[in-house]
Every structure is written in C-alpha cells, then in structure tokens.
Amino acid sequence: MAYKRKNTRLHIECQGDLHRDGKLMACQVLDMAEHGLLIRSPTPLTIGEELPFEFDVGKSRRIHCTIKVARLAKSDFGVQIVTISPEDQQYLTEYLDDFLTNNFGRT
C-alpha cells in the first residue's frame, strides 16, 4: 500500500551519481519523495536542466532515472523525477511506504 501523503519528503540520505557532459559526479541525496529528491551537487545546476541520475535505495537497489532541476535551496537542489522505469518507481514507492510505516507507525 502506498503511503497516503505522496508529496511528503522523508529525510533519507544516500549516495547518488549525476551524469553531465559525459562525466559522472557523486552527489548526496538529502531527502526523497515518491516523485522528487533534494540533492547536494558538487557543481551548480540550472533550473529546468534534465540529467540522468542514479541513487541507492536501501542496501540492495540502485534506482536509475532522469531528473529535472526544479528549485535551488542554498547549495542544494530540489529535483523532480521525470523518467523512471515502472519497476524502479514501484520499488521506490514501496521503500518509502516501508520507511514511513517502520519509523512513524502509519500508512
């Protein structure tokens, strides 16, 4: 069952990799929601820019997606997940649902 507040960002930190101009840049995911992330990038990003991105969810899964930079928050960037496989989206949704249930006791 997917958690009820789809836009709730959960403070779940993990590693990610941003693909830009043929280079791979390590990033930090600071929080996540079903359709977006807050990331810290080593280089500035541009609002509206779309980039391939991958990040670790839990200990067993790497999610591959395309992100679109939606906002700047100091040195962090709010990004929207614009392309993701159905399998990765389902895994992410279930992971967030489990995290919410296990940490806050609700769904």
Buried (B, 14 or more C-beta within 10 A) or exposed (E): EEBEEEEBBBEBEBEBBBEBEEEEBEBBBBBBBBBBBBBBBEEEBEEEEEBBBBBBBEEEEBBEBBBBBBEEEEEBBBBBBBBBEEEBBEBBBBBBBEBBEEEEEEE
